């Protein structure tokens, strides 16, 4: 059974930092691309960051220069270092694992972790 579990969200003041983590089980973690998405109340889901199976990274424009995604394949975890947080970063953050194998795409989602940034 595939499980993705996010942790490390919380409440922080503007300008502070958080480091949510995503732990995976039930997949061959190292060959999956891992994404962090976020969804704020009343807003559309937004791609925050992605790290490919090869370690390449990409970021949403709103977080470039402030957030860093990294992975530890030995521990089946991906972290999202979030610095210089702003109130507009407040959202539920979700990690996903995705893989295209033999033309078939699989994608799994975690339950999310809440991040609240106070002004």
Z-matrix of the N, CA and C atoms (Angstrom, degrees):
N
C 1 1.457
C 2 1.523 1 109.20
N 3 1.323 2 115.77 1 130.49
C 4 1.454 3 120.88 2 -179.14
C 5 1.519 4 109.69 3 -81.25
N 6 1.308 5 115.58 4 134.23
C 7 1.465 6 120.74 5 176.04
C 8 1.511 7 109.82 6 -137.38
N 9 1.322 8 115.09 7 131.46
C 10 1.454 9 122.13 8 169.57
C 11 1.521 10 106.70 9 -120.09
N 12 1.310 11 116.49 10 127.36
C 13 1.459 12 120.91 11 -176.60
C 14 1.522 13 108.89 12 -127.82
N 15 1.331 14 115.15 13 120.46
C 16 1.451 15 120.65 14 176.74
C 17 1.520 16 109.71 15 -93.20
N 18 1.308 17 115.60 16 147.71
C 19 1.461 18 121.80 17 175.61
C 20 1.517 19 107.85 18 -150.51
N 21 1.325 20 115.63 19 168.18
C 22 1.456 21 119.47 20 173.17
C 23 1.508 22 115.55 21 94.63
N 24 1.333 23 117.05 22 5.49
C 25 1.451 24 118.22 23 172.73
C 26 1.516 25 109.77 24 -74.63
N 27 1.326 26 115.78 25 -176.15
C 28 1.453 27 118.54 26 178.35
C 29 1.502 28 111.92 27 157.56
N 30 1.328 29 114.44 28 -164.32
C 31 1.458 30 122.77 29 -179.04
C 32 1.520 31 108.87 30 -108.49
N 33 1.319 32 115.99 31 130.41
C 34 1.459 33 120.66 32 -179.70
C 35 1.519 34 109.03 33 -144.55
N 36 1.301 35 115.99 34 153.06
C 37 1.460 36 119.67 35 176.86
C 38 1.528 37 110.47 36 -79.59
N 39 1.300 38 115.58 37 155.02
C 40 1.464 39 120.40 38 176.60
C 41 1.532 40 109.97 39 -54.55
N 42 1.311 41 114.88 40 137.90
C 43 1.457 42 120.71 41 -176.35
C 44 1.510 43 114.11 42 92.25
N 45 1.311 44 116.12 43 -11.85
C 46 1.460 45 120.70 44 -179.05
C 47 1.508 46 112.79 45 -84.58
N 48 1.334 47 114.81 46 -172.17
C 49 1.465 48 121.92 47 -175.95
C 50 1.522 49 111.04 48 -132.41
N 51 1.305 50 114.75 49 152.28
C 52 1.454 51 122.89 50 170.53
C 53 1.518 52 108.03 51 -142.49
N 54 1.337 53 115.58 52 158.77
C 55 1.462 54 119.83 53 -179.72
C 56 1.528 55 108.83 54 -137.84
N 57 1.308 56 117.80 55 76.64
C 58 1.460 57 118.94 56 175.52
C 59 1.518 58 111.35 57 -65.64
N 60 1.319 59 114.32 58 151.94
C 61 1.452 60 121.46 59 -176.76
C 62 1.526 61 109.16 60 -129.84
N 63 1.310 62 115.52 61 148.06
C 64 1.455 63 122.38 62 177.12
C 65 1.517 64 108.35 63 -121.71
N 66 1.314 65 116.72 64 122.56
C 67 1.463 66 121.95 65 178.28
C 68 1.514 67 109.54 66 -109.09
N 69 1.315 68 116.68 67 137.32
C 70 1.461 69 121.00 68 -175.76
C 71 1.522 70 110.95 69 -120.45
N 72 1.313 71 114.73 70 146.72
C 73 1.465 72 121.92 71 174.73
C 74 1.519 73 108.61 72 -143.58
N 75 1.322 74 116.02 73 149.39
C 76 1.455 75 119.66 74 175.40
C 77 1.518 76 114.81 75 87.92
N 78 1.340 77 117.71 76 4.98
C 79 1.456 78 121.21 77 176.73
C 80 1.524 79 109.01 78 -133.06
N 81 1.331 80 115.51 79 162.03
C 82 1.460 81 119.36 80 171.46
C 83 1.520 82 105.78 81 -82.55
N 84 1.299 83 114.87 82 90.07
C 85 1.463 84 122.08 83 -166.59
C 86 1.521 85 112.60 84 -56.08
N 87 1.313 86 116.39 85 -41.27
C 88 1.468 87 120.03 86 -170.57
C 89 1.525 88 113.64 87 -64.84
N 90 1.326 89 118.06 88 -20.64
C 91 1.468 90 119.38 89 -177.62
C 92 1.523 91 112.15 90 -100.18
N 93 1.326 92 116.29 91 4.01
C 94 1.461 93 120.50 92 178.76
C 95 1.525 94 111.48 93 -96.91
N 96 1.336 95 115.52 94 142.55
C 97 1.455 96 120.44 95 166.79
C 98 1.523 97 107.55 96 -80.30
N 99 1.312 98 116.52 97 139.73
C 100 1.467 99 121.47 98 -177.79
C 101 1.517 100 108.98 99 -118.98
N 102 1.309 101 115.28 100 131.71
C 103 1.459 102 121.10 101 178.94
C 104 1.523 103 109.96 102 -122.21
N 105 1.308 104 114.46 103 152.00
C 106 1.467 105 122.30 104 164.94
C 107 1.523 106 107.33 105 -112.33
N 108 1.328 107 115.17 106 128.12
C 109 1.451 108 122.69 107 172.60
C 110 1.528 109 107.59 108 -115.80
N 111 1.316 110 115.01 109 162.54
C 112 1.448 111 119.28 110 171.70
C 113 1.516 112 109.50 111 -140.89
N 114 1.309 113 113.48 112 153.72
C 115 1.457 114 119.59 113 176.83
C 116 1.509 115 108.67 114 -141.51
N 117 1.317 116 115.00 115 117.81
C 118 1.456 117 120.75 116 176.14
C 119 1.524 118 109.03 117 -91.35
N 120 1.295 119 116.00 118 158.04
C 121 1.460 120 121.27 119 -178.36
C 122 1.525 121 110.07 120 -57.54
N 123 1.331 122 115.81 121 126.36
C 124 1.454 123 120.63 122 176.69
C 125 1.520 124 114.66 123 77.25
N 126 1.334 125 116.77 124 7.06
C 127 1.460 126 119.45 125 -178.40
C 128 1.529 127 110.27 126 -122.14
N 129 1.323 128 115.14 127 163.86
C 130 1.454 129 120.27 128 178.33
C 131 1.519 130 110.58 129 -75.97
N 132 1.315 131 113.76 130 153.70
C 133 1.460 132 119.62 131 175.35
C 134 1.524 133 109.78 132 -61.62
N 135 1.325 134 115.33 133 142.72
C 136 1.460 135 121.37 134 -175.36
C 137 1.533 136 109.23 135 -129.95
N 138 1.322 137 116.24 136 133.61
C 139 1.461 138 119.85 137 173.79
C 140 1.518 139 109.01 138 -74.89
N 141 1.319 140 116.46 139 124.94
C 142 1.459 141 121.95 140 -178.20
C 143 1.526 142 110.95 141 -94.53
N 144 1.332 143 116.02 142 -51.35
C 145 1.464 144 120.09 143 -175.93
C 146 1.509 145 109.42 144 -159.73
N 147 1.313 146 115.51 145 153.79
C 148 1.455 147 121.18 146 177.05
C 149 1.526 148 108.38 147 -139.08
N 150 1.316 149 115.36 148 141.73
C 151 1.456 150 121.33 149 171.94
C 152 1.522 151 107.52 150 -128.23
N 153 1.309 152 115.52 151 124.89
C 154 1.455 153 119.63 152 -176.48
C 155 1.525 154 110.94 153 -79.64
N 156 1.322 155 114.97 154 171.36
C 157 1.459 156 119.00 155 177.57
C 158 1.528 157 110.90 156 -61.60
N 159 1.322 158 116.58 157 -26.29
C 160 1.457 159 120.51 158 178.86
C 161 1.516 160 114.32 159 -87.35
N 162 1.325 161 115.90 160 -3.26
C 163 1.464 162 119.99 161 176.79
C 164 1.521 163 114.75 162 98.15
N 165 1.325 164 117.78 163 -2.80
C 166 1.455 165 119.72 164 176.51
C 167 1.518 166 110.76 165 -68.79
N 168 1.320 167 116.58 166 146.65
C 169 1.463 168 120.77 167 -176.02
C 170 1.521 169 111.07 168 -126.28
N 171 1.322 170 114.21 169 155.61
C 172 1.452 171 121.14 170 174.43
C 173 1.514 172 107.81 171 -150.85
N 174 1.327 173 116.58 172 152.68
C 175 1.464 174 121.27 173 -173.05
C 176 1.514 175 111.12 174 -135.35
N 177 1.314 176 114.81 175 151.16
C 178 1.447 177 119.83 176 170.05
C 179 1.524 178 110.30 177 -67.40
N 180 1.323 179 115.68 178 150.41
C 181 1.462 180 119.53 179 -175.76
C 182 1.532 181 112.18 180 -58.93
N 183 1.303 182 116.80 181 -34.34
C 184 1.464 183 120.07 182 -174.91
C 185 1.525 184 113.26 183 -72.01
N 186 1.328 185 118.05 184 -13.63
C 187 1.464 186 120.00 185 -177.30
C 188 1.524 187 113.11 186 -119.23
N 189 1.319 188 117.15 187 -3.43
C 190 1.465 189 119.60 188 -178.65
C 191 1.524 190 110.74 189 -57.73
N 192 1.322 191 115.03 190 134.25
C 193 1.451 192 120.36 191 179.69
C 194 1.513 193 113.84 192 86.17
N 195 1.340 194 117.01 193 -11.00
C 196 1.474 195 120.07 194 -179.65
C 197 1.533 196 112.18 195 -115.87
N 198 1.319 197 116.07 196 -32.45
C 199 1.466 198 120.91 197 -177.23
C 200 1.522 199 109.88 198 -109.85
N 201 1.329 200 115.75 199 147.82
C 202 1.458 201 121.43 200 176.54
C 203 1.525 202 109.03 201 -136.00
N 204 1.314 203 116.06 202 126.30
C 205 1.462 204 120.86 203 177.71
C 206 1.531 205 108.66 204 -101.00
N 207 1.313 206 115.90 205 140.89
C 208 1.461 207 120.43 206 178.79
C 209 1.523 208 108.67 207 -147.09
N 210 1.321 209 115.59 208 158.62
C 211 1.462 210 119.25 209 -179.31
C 212 1.520 211 110.75 210 -133.82
N 213 1.319 212 114.27 211 151.27
C 214 1.461 213 122.04 212 175.49
C 215 1.524 214 106.30 213 -126.75
N 216 1.310 215 115.99 214 98.25
C 217 1.462 216 119.22 215 -175.69
C 218 1.532 217 112.46 216 -67.85
N 219 1.311 218 116.80 217 -26.12
C 220 1.463 219 119.29 218 178.01
C 221 1.522 220 111.71 219 -67.61
N 222 1.324 221 115.89 220 -29.02
C 223 1.475 222 120.87 221 -178.53
C 224 1.517 223 112.31 222 -105.68
N 225 1.344 224 117.26 223 -0.04
C 226 1.472 225 121.07 224 -177.38
C 227 1.526 226 112.10 225 55.46
N 228 1.316 227 116.09 226 45.44
C 229 1.455 228 119.47 227 -178.70
C 230 1.528 229 110.91 228 -133.13
N 231 1.311 230 114.09 229 152.36
C 232 1.460 231 121.88 230 171.61
C 233 1.517 232 107.42 231 -130.07
N 234 1.314 233 116.72 232 135.91
C 235 1.460 234 121.73 233 179.28
C 236 1.518 235 109.81 234 -115.62
N 237 1.304 236 114.17 235 154.54
C 238 1.463 237 120.93 236 176.28
C 239 1.523 238 107.10 237 -127.86
N 240 1.304 239 116.35 238 101.01
C 241 1.463 240 120.93 239 177.16
C 242 1.518 241 108.20 240 -79.23
N 243 1.314 242 115.52 241 118.26
C 244 1.458 243 121.11 242 -176.91
C 245 1.515 244 108.61 243 -115.23
N 246 1.305 245 116.69 244 113.99
C 247 1.466 246 122.74 245 179.66
C 248 1.518 247 110.50 246 -114.23
N 249 1.302 248 115.14 247 164.33
C 250 1.476 249 121.36 248 177.72
C 251 1.525 250 110.70 249 49.52
N 252 1.303 251 115.83 250 48.86
C 253 1.458 252 120.41 251 -175.28
C 254 1.520 253 111.51 252 -66.19
N 255 1.327 254 114.28 253 146.28
C 256 1.458 255 122.47 254 -179.15
C 257 1.524 256 108.73 255 -121.31
N 258 1.314 257 117.50 256 156.45
C 259 1.460 258 119.12 257 176.97
C 260 1.530 259 112.74 258 -54.68
N 261 1.301 260 117.41 259 -32.04
C 262 1.470 261 120.01 260 -179.71
C 263 1.526 262 112.88 261 -72.94
N 264 1.326 263 118.36 262 -5.47
C 265 1.466 264 121.78 263 172.65
C 266 1.522 265 111.80 264 -82.02
N 267 1.319 266 116.41 265 -7.34
C 268 1.458 267 120.78 266 179.29
C 269 1.523 268 110.16 267 -61.26
N 270 1.329 269 116.70 268 124.32
C 271 1.465 270 121.74 269 -176.75
C 272 1.521 271 109.13 270 -178.06
N 273 1.316 272 115.55 271 171.18
C 274 1.459 273 121.55 272 165.44
C 275 1.525 274 107.19 273 -88.07
N 276 1.328 275 115.03 274 131.32
C 277 1.468 276 120.92 275 -176.91
C 278 1.528 277 108.76 276 -109.60
N 279 1.328 278 114.91 277 132.07
C 280 1.462 279 121.97 278 -176.74
C 281 1.523 280 109.75 279 -124.40
N 282 1.314 281 116.25 280 142.63
C 283 1.469 282 119.06 281 171.09
C 284 1.524 283 109.06 282 -107.25
N 285 1.312 284 114.28 283 150.37
C 286 1.454 285 121.02 284 177.66
C 287 1.522 286 109.09 285 -132.68
N 288 1.308 287 114.45 286 151.00
C 289 1.457 288 121.62 287 172.85
C 290 1.514 289 107.45 288 -121.88
N 291 1.321 290 117.07 289 130.12
C 292 1.454 291 119.75 290 -177.73
C 293 1.523 292 110.52 291 -137.98
N 294 1.329 293 113.30 292 152.15
C 295 1.453 294 120.28 293 -176.16
C 296 1.509 295 109.21 294 -154.39
N 297 1.330 296 116.51 295 137.23
C 298 1.455 297 121.32 296 171.49
C 299 1.519 298 107.30 297 -109.94
N 300 1.315 299 116.46 298 118.19
C 301 1.456 300 121.38 299 -176.55
C 302 1.514 301 108.71 300 -135.37
N 303 1.317 302 115.56 301 122.85
C 304 1.470 303 121.48 302 -178.48
C 305 1.521 304 111.33 303 53.95
N 306 1.338 305 115.50 304 40.05
C 307 1.449 306 120.81 305 176.90
C 308 1.515 307 115.38 306 79.04
N 309 1.287 308 117.18 307 2.06
C 310 1.461 309 121.00 308 -178.40
C 311 1.523 310 109.96 309 -113.69
N 312 1.317 311 114.97 310 128.47
C 313 1.468 312 120.49 311 -179.52
C 314 1.513 313 110.66 312 -95.73
N 315 1.320 314 114.86 313 133.47
C 316 1.458 315 120.55 314 171.48
C 317 1.522 316 108.32 315 -120.14
N 318 1.306 317 116.29 316 145.41
C 319 1.464 318 121.39 317 -179.22
C 320 1.514 319 109.07 318 -147.78
N 321 1.314 320 114.43 319 135.22
C 322 1.465 321 120.71 320 179.79
C 323 1.516 322 109.35 321 -128.28
N 324 1.326 323 114.98 322 147.07
C 325 1.459 324 122.12 323 -178.30
C 326 1.522 325 110.29 324 -122.50
N 327 1.322 326 113.84 325 147.41
C 328 1.454 327 119.28 326 170.35
C 329 1.519 328 110.47 327 -87.32
N 330 1.335 329 115.17 328 -179.45
C 331 1.467 330 120.92 329 -177.91
C 332 1.517 331 112.80 330 -86.08
N 333 1.313 332 116.70 331 -14.98
C 334 1.453 333 119.48 332 176.80
C 335 1.521 334 113.69 333 99.21
N 336 1.320 335 114.28 334 156.39
C 337 1.460 336 121.89 335 173.52
C 338 1.521 337 107.68 336 -136.37
N 339 1.300 338 115.28 337 139.57
C 340 1.462 339 120.46 338 -173.96
C 341 1.524 340 110.62 339 -89.39
N 342 1.325 341 114.72 340 134.20
C 343 1.458 342 122.02 341 175.23
C 344 1.522 343 107.92 342 -121.59
N 345 1.317 344 115.75 343 126.12
C 346 1.459 345 121.31 344 178.37
C 347 1.515 346 108.64 345 -125.55
N 348 1.319 347 115.52 346 124.80
C 349 1.461 348 121.21 347 179.43
C 350 1.524 349 108.01 348 -113.96
N 351 1.310 350 116.00 349 117.99
C 352 1.455 351 120.71 350 -178.61
C 353 1.521 352 110.40 351 -92.50
N 354 1.316 353 114.59 352 147.80
C 355 1.481 354 119.34 353 -178.32
C 356 1.519 355 111.20 354 -88.71
